[in-house]
Amino acid sequence: MNISNLERSNVLVQALPYIQKYYNKTVVIKYGGNAMINEELKHAVMTDIVLLSLVGLKVVLVHGGGPEINDMLKKIGKESKFVNGLRYTDKETMDIVQMVLAGKVNKDLVQLLEQNGGKAIGLCGLDGNMIKAERHAETDLGLVGDITEINVDPINDVLHKGYIPVISTVAGGDEVYNINADTAAARIAAELGAEKLILMTDIRGLLRDKDDEDTLINVVHVSEVQSLKAKKIISGGMIPKIDCCVEAVRRGVKRAHIIDGRIEHSILIELLSDEGVGTMFL
């Protein structure tokens, strides 16, 4: 798309109040879904994050890596097993999760940010006892953990030195645990006192009619969530994501957002424009 210099300048001028508003504020972005697989979208996300960092936002990137874990399990001939949408993690699977998330995926993202002009450092929940967990209590999911404690000192140290922390959600405890990335991002955002939590997904946001993307609900107050669940407007796979947003807001995060990672530069649209994208929880 070709735009004139005047149009470019207008875009920058319109973004200025938002840059001023969020300057030196912390934004936690959970990165996953199609935006992590599609190369064009991946490039857009990395450039968005670098731009935000360069104009003075403290960006923390928390990532998943389900497709890469599935690929590695296939390579070793191990079938993925899911219980209620959550990955069952035995010891062998946990070894793969740790290797893929804290190793390949994490360092690939660090390299991509660096290639796009950013400064990034990869971390996992084991570093500096950042994420502590215990075995998930309600359902037998093997080495899937529930977070018991977040230590944000390693994250703040990295931010203070001007780097973007890139965090994989492997946690420590009596054993090494696999942690849901949405849940980890919400807790990290709360402990950091973040201005915003952004969860990237493969849908527009919360829809009043799940089969009609034009029924997007732009704003939800957390007090409305139970009613929306009762009406089945919040159902299925949206429940855990929205619960993460609600928990983050109740723990002090100013705004939580579910945005469509399939839209190129959706992060910039959400943060630096009047338009916004997705559903905001407050």
N, C-alpha and C positions, 0 to 999 in steps of 0.2 A: 504494500500500500504506500503510495507516494503522497506526502503531505507537504504543504508549503512551509516556509520558515515562519510565517505569521501564525499558522495553525500550531506549529511546534511551540512557539512562544506562548500562545494562549493556554496550551496544555500545561506548561510549566507554571504559569501564573496561577492557574486554577488549583494546581497541586500545592502551591506555597503555604496556604493556611494549614493544610494537613501536615506538611513537613514540620511547620512550626509547632503544631499541637503535639506531635508525637516525638519531637526532638528529645533525645536522651531517655525516652520511655522504652520499656521492655515489651516486645511482642514475641509470643511463643507460637511457632508454626508447626503443626503436625503434618508431615509430608508422607503421602501414600497414594494408593490407587493408581488410576490410569496415568496420572501426571508423573508417576515414577517409572513408567514403562515406555510411553511414547517419547521419542527423542526430542521432537520439537517442543512438547510441553515441558519436558525436563529442562531444556535449555531456557525456556521462558521463566520457570520457577527460579532457577539459579541466578539469572540476571535480575529478576525482581528482588531477590534477597540481597544480592550485592548492592544494588541501587539503594535499597532501604538502609543498609549498613553505612554506605558512604554519605548519606544525607543525615546521619546522626541517630538512627534508631538502633536500639540494642536487640538484635534478632537472635533468637534461639531456635534452632532447627531440630525437631525430634522426628525420627523416621521409623517407618516399618520396613518390611522387606519380604512379605509373604510369597510373591511369585518366585523370587530368587531362592528362598528356602525350599519351596516345592520343587524347583528345578534340580537343586542339589540332592534332595531326597530321592528323586527319580533316578539320578545318576548312580546312586549307590543301591538302587533297587528297593527303596523303602517307601511304603505307601503312606500318604498323609491321612491322618485320622482326625475328624472334627467331632466335638460334642457341643450341641447347641451353638454352633457357629464359631466355637473357640478351638484352637488347635490343641489336641492331646499331645503332651510333650513327655515322652519317656527319656531315659538317660541318653540313648543314642541320638534321638532327635534333638535334645538339648545341646549336645555337642555340635551338631550341625547348625542350629540356631545361633549359638554363640560365635561359631566360626564365620558364618555368612553375615550376620548383622553387625557384630563388633569388628569384623575383619573387612571383607570385600565391599559390602554395601556402604558402610560408614566411610571407608577410605576413598571409594569412588566418588562419593558426594563431596568430600573435602577437596579432592582433586578438581572436580567440576567447578566448585566455587572459586578455587584459586585460578583456574584457567579463564574464568570470567572476570578476573580482576579483584576478587575478594581475598580476605585473609580468614582462614578457617582452621579449627583444631577439632579432631575427632575424639569423642569421649564415649564411654559406655557406663552403665549404672554401677559397675564394679569399681570404677576409678574414684578414688577418694571416698569410698563408701557413699556414693551419690544416691543410689536407690537401694534401700533395704526392703526385703519382702519375706513373707512366709507363705507356705503352701496354701493354695486356694481351698477354702473350707467347704463351700456349698456343694460343689460337684467335683468328682474325681477327674482332674485334668492332668494328672502326673505332675511334672515340674513347672506348672503354671502358677505364678505367685500373685498374691495381693500385697500391695505396697503398705509397708508399716512406717516408713520414715524416708524423708527426702533431705539430703544435705546439699544445699545450693552453693556452698563455698567454692567447689571446683568450677562451677558455671560462672559465678561472679568473677573469679580470678581470670578466666579466659576473656570474659566481656571487658573487664578492666584494662586488659592489655590490647584491646582493640580487635579481637578475633571473634568470629562467629562460631559458637559452640555447636557441633553437630553430634547429636546424642542418640545412641542405640539403646534400646530398652531391655537390656539384660541386667538382672538385679542379683545382689548378694543376700546371704542369710545363712541358715544352716546348710543350704545347698545353693547352687546357681539356678536362678529362676527366669523363665520367659514371662515378660510383662506386656500386656496390651498397650500399644503405643498411644492410643487415644487417652487411656486412663493415665499413663505416665505424663503425657503432655499437660493434661489438666492439673495434675498435682504439682508439677514443676512450675506451671504458670502461677498457681496459687502461692506457692512458697516464695517465688520471686516477686510477688506483688505486681504481676504483669498488667499492663494497660489492656492488652488483648490476648485472647487465645483464638487461633484460627485452625480449624480442622478441615483439611482438604479431602473431598470425597468424589465419588463418580456420579453424583446427582446434584440437581440445582440447589437443594436445601430441603427444608421441610415443606411438603406439598399438602394442601388441603385435600386434594384428590391425587393419590399416588400415581395414577395413570395420565395425569394432565400437568405438564410442566408449567403451564400458564397459571396454575393455582398456587404458586409459590407464596409462602407466608414470610414476609420480610422481617418482621419483628415479633418476638415472643418474650413476654415477661415470665420469669421462672415460676411465678404463682399460677400461671395458666397451664403449666405442663401436665399436672394430674388430670385436669379436665380434658385436655387434648388426648391423653392416653385413654381415658374412659370412652371418648368418642371414636377411638381407633384411628385418629388422624396421626398420632405417633404410635407406630407399631413395628414389629419385626426388627430388622437390623438397625433401624433408626433409634430404637430405645436406648441401647448402650451409648451411642454417640451423644444423644441429647442429655442423657444422665451425666455424662462427662462435662458438658457445657454448664448444666445446672450446678454441679458440684463446684466447678471453677468459680462461677459467679458468687455462689454462697460463701466461698472461701476468700472472696475479696477481689477477684479479677473484675475489672470494670465492664468488659464486654467479651462475649464468646461468640464465635461465628462458625457456621458450617457453610463452606463455599464449594463451588463446583470446580474441581481441579481440571476438568476437561476444557474449560474456557482459558484461552491463552492470556497470561498476565492477570489472572483473577485476583492475585494478591494485591497488585497495584490498584486495580479497580476498587477493591474493597477499602484499602487504606487511604488512597490519595485522590478520591473523587467523590462528588456528590451522589453519584449513581449507586455505588455499592453493589454487592452481588451476594446471593445466598440469603441465609437466615441469621439474624442477630439475636442473641439472648442477653437480657439485661435485668 
